[in-house]
Amino acid sequence: MNRRTLLSLLGSSPALLAGLPVEAQPGKTTPAKPSTSQPLVEGLNPKGTPPPIQLIPMAPRLDRLDGKTVWLVDTGFEGGGMLLEQVRLWFNRNMPTVNVVFRRKAGPYMEDDPALWKEIKEKGDAAIMAVGH
């Protein structure tokens, strides 16, 4: 059995043997020679090393929503605004003491809106964002 076939059965790439001398000739079989030292093969992960993850704690939970201001933020993802409109209607029906503010985020979905985030931090108690499915 040749090296290529053996490696393919083992799930390894024949490229791992690149540069190693080939002692067998086509059509001839040679007995394996005992080796005192193993060739060094180094495998590299093509994904690389990801950067460390910065953990951000969750916001503190509110004990109740009565008298609080909840911001509903539409990020522009298709259907998000319709969903948040239904959330607003639910709050008006079921929790009328909650002040609900609906706002569409400026710019495309992935773009930041610092002015809106600042306004929510200053005037809001909670936020619900519709970020899509």
C-alpha positions, 0 to 999 in steps of 0.5 A: 500500500502506498503512502497516499492511500494509507494517509487517505484511509487515515484521514490525513493529507498526502501533503503532510509527506511533502519533502520526505524521501520516497524510497519505494518505486512504482511496481516494487515493494520494499520492506520498511526500515526501522527508524531511530528518529521520527520526522517532525511533522507540524500541523497548523490550525488555519483558523488561527488564534481568536482574540480574547473575548471581553465580557460585558456584564448584563444590565441590572434588572428592574424590579418592576416596570410601573412608572418606568420608561421602556424604549422600543428600538427598531434597527431597520431589520425587515418586520422589526417595526411591526413587531415593536408596534405590537409590543407597544400596543400590548404595553398600552393594554396591559401595563398602562403605567409604563411609558413606551417610546418607539424610535427607529435607529438611524442608519443601516442595521450594523451602523452605530447610533451614539446619539440614540444610545445617549438619549436612552441612557439619559431618559430611559429605564429599559430598552427592547431592540428588534434585531431580526430573526 
